[in-house]
Amino acid sequence: DKVLSISSAVTVPARRIAQQSKSDNHAERVNRQYKISAKNLESVFVNNPISSFEEAANIIISSKRKYIAASRGNTSLSNYFLLYLKQMLPHVVMTNTSAISPIDHMCSITKDDCLVIFSFPRYSSIDEITAQMAYDAGAKIIVITDKPSALLAPYATCLFTVSVDSNAFFNSFIGPQFIAEALLEIISQKARGVEKRLKRIDKYLGKLGNY
């Protein structure tokens, strides 16, 4: 079976949607998307040794502050990672908010901290500046991106690469989402005091009825 995906090397959304229309077969859309997703998920294990997950989890747990970064469409990954990491560990910082730029957040980063950054085509210059600030400060940097030649790969202390090919004008995040979940699962088993933190969070969420 040939997987009719559009490579992430094609980065302009308008070009991707035009390429999709050339090979579109309405009856095969869901089946084709399943095959592409399976291929992307398989790339997690082809590209990354299992030891990298343990290494990254240990870096995150042992760091004083944990900065989480992404931009535009990639923020869906960083927001997910931020939410559950905050529930397990203290001093977790999101670097992109509406009022404050990543540069403002990153100005306090030190060699005792780490940065977790999600970066996929089309790569963002603000992500590169964020990584540069962490690198210059001597912080450890965990990069989740699409290939070893990616824009942020040279900054990585721990590098994860995963395919985000899709048959749409946007990237497929099945693979990166798996990496995020796997890291969170390992951290939940290694970190101390997670159960106590979760009980405290749940106590106050219960008052709101907002889970």
N, C-alpha and C positions, 0 to 999 in steps of 0.2 A: 504494500500500500504506500502510495506516494503522499507525503504530508504536504499539502498545498498551503504553506505558511508564507507570510511576508516577513522577511528577515528584519531584525531590529536595525540593520544597517540602513534601511530606508526610514529616515527619521521625520520627514515632512508629512504631517497628517493628510494633506490634500493629495500628495503622491501615493500614499498608502491606500486611500479610499479609491483612487483611480485604478490602482493595480488590483485591488480586490474585485472591482466590477468586471475586470477582464476574465477572471477565472471563477466567477461566482456560479454556483449551482444550488439553487434554493433548497432542493431536497436533501443536499448533503451538508448543510451548514452546521448542524449540531454535531454530526458525526465527525466532520473535519475539525471542529473546535476541540472535540474530545481528544483526537489524535495529536493535535498541536500541544494541548495542555499536558498530555502524557509525556510527550517528547521533552517539553520544558522541565517537567518534574524530574525526569530521568537525568537531565543534565546536572541536577544538584549532586547526585551521587557519582557521576562520571567526572565532574570537575573538582570536587572538594573532598579531601580525606576526612573521615569521621573525627580524627584528632583535632581538626580545625574548630569543630563545634565546642569541644571541651576547652580548647585554648581560649576561644573568644568568651565563653561563659566565665572562665576564671579571671580574665582581664576585667570584665564588667563588674563582677562581684568585688574584686579587690581594689578597684579604683575609688578614689574619694568621691568624685562627682562624675556622673555619666551624662554626657551631652548627646542628644539624639537630633539628627539633621536629615532633611530632605527638602525638595522644592516641588512645587506644582503637583502634577499627578502622582509623584512618588510619596507625597505626604500621607496618602492612605496607608502606606506601609509604616511610616514613622509614627503616625498617630496610634495605630494598633499596638506597636511595640512600646511606645511611651506609656499607654494606659496600663498595661499589665506589668511592665517593669516597675512603674511607680508603686504598684500594689505590693511588690515584693521587696524593693530596695529603697533606701533613702537617697536623697540628693540626685534625683534624676531631673535633667533640665532639657526642655524642648527649645530649640534654637530659632524657630520661625514662628513669630506671632504677628498679629496685624499691626501693632504699634512699635515693635522693637525688631531691629534687623538681627540676623545671625551674628554680625560683627559685634554688636553691643553685648549679646549674650556670651560670645566666645572670648571677650577681652579678659575674663578672669580665669581662663583655663590654664592649668599647670601640668607639670610632668607627672603629678599624682592622679590625674584625671584620665578619662578616655572619651573618645568620640565614636558613636555608631552612626554611620551615614549610608543612606540608600541613594544610589545614583544610577540612572538608566537613560538611554538616549531619548530625546536630545539632551545631552549633558548641560548642566547649568553652571555658569561662571560663578554664581554666588556659592554653590557647593564647593567649587575649587578653592575659593577664598576661605571658606569655613575650614576645609581640610588643611590648607596652608597655615592658618592660625594655630590649629592643633599641633601640626607637625613642628612649627617653629617653637612652640612651647615645650616640646618634648613629650607630649601626651601620646598615649597609645591610640591607634586608629583602626577601627574595624570597618572595612568597606564592603558593602554588598552591591555588586555591579554585574555587568553582563559579560565582560571578557578581560583577560589579563592586560590588554592594551588600552583599556578604558581610561578616561581622563583622570580618575582619582586613584587608579591602581598603584602608581608610584608612591603614594602617601601611606599605603596600608601597612600596619603592623600585622594584621590578620586579614587576608583577602578571601572573599567568597565570590565566585563567579557562577552565574546561572542564566540560561537562555530566557529571553522575554519575547520571543517570536510570537506573532499572532496573525490572524487573517482579518484584522480590523485596523482602523487608523490609530489605535492606541496599543500600548504594550500589554502583554499578558503577565499578570503578577502571581500566577499559580506557584512558580518556583521560588521567587523571593518571599512570598508569604509562608511557604513551608520552612524556609531558613529561619525566618522570624519566630515561627511557632516552635521549631526545634530548639533554638537558643533559649526561649522563654521556659520551655519544659525542663531543660537541663538546669537552668538557674533556679527554678522552683524546687528542685531536688537538692541543690548544693547550698543555697543561701540559708542563713539562720534567721529564725524569727518570722518566717513567712506566715505561718498559721496564726500567730498572734496579731500580725498586721491585718490579715484578712478578716479576722473576727472583729477588730476595731472598726474597720471600714464598713463591714456589714451592719454593725450596730447602728451607725449613723445613717447609712443608706436606708435602713429599715424605717427610720423616722420620716423619711421623705416618700417611702414607697417607690423609690427609684433605683432599680437594680441594673 
